[in-house]
Amino acid sequence: MEEATTTLLDRIEEKGDTYPLWIERFLLLCIPVLTFYIGPVISEFSGGMLGLILGWVIFPIFLLACCESIGRLIQAL
């Protein structure tokens, strides 16, 4: 007979539904594409050094945060 898997706090782990990992992978692949096409637009709109930082640093981090949030939302449902 197989023993139940427990955690460090002695909780029993149960197997849940499978997570559609392909959705999160697709979203992660969209980040460089969106950065490549929309990053220069943001840079030109803001102009100067601030535009470069917004378009090529802040915007990709924002996209990554959105992708992670969407993935967690899908996992919660």
C-alpha positions, -999 to +999 in steps of 0.1 A: +000+000+000+012+035-009+018+060+018+002+095+015+026+123+007+028+149+035+044+183+038+067+196+065+037+208+085+022+173+082-005+182+058-017+157+032-012+167-004-039+159-029-036+158-066-056+185-083-065+193-119-038+196-145-027+231-153-027+242-190+010+251-190+009+259-227-011+291-221+016+305-198+044+295-222+025+313-250+022+344-229+059+342-221+067+340-258+046+371-264+067+393-241+098+396-264+076+401-294+055+429-277+087+445-264+103+445-298+072+461-315+058+484-287+091+493-268+103+517-295+069+534-297+070+540-259+106+552-262+097+577-289+066+589-271+085+597-239+118+608-255+153+610-241+168+587-215+135+584-197+119+570-229+147+544-232+142+533-196+104+531-200+104+513-233+132+488-228+133+482-190+100+491-173+077+479-201+091+444-203+090+441-165+054+453-166+046+426-193+062+399-173+042+409-142+010+408-163+019+374-177+025+361-142-007+375-129-027+359-158-010+326-150-019+328-113-055+338-122-058+307-145-044+285-117-069+299-092-098+291-115 
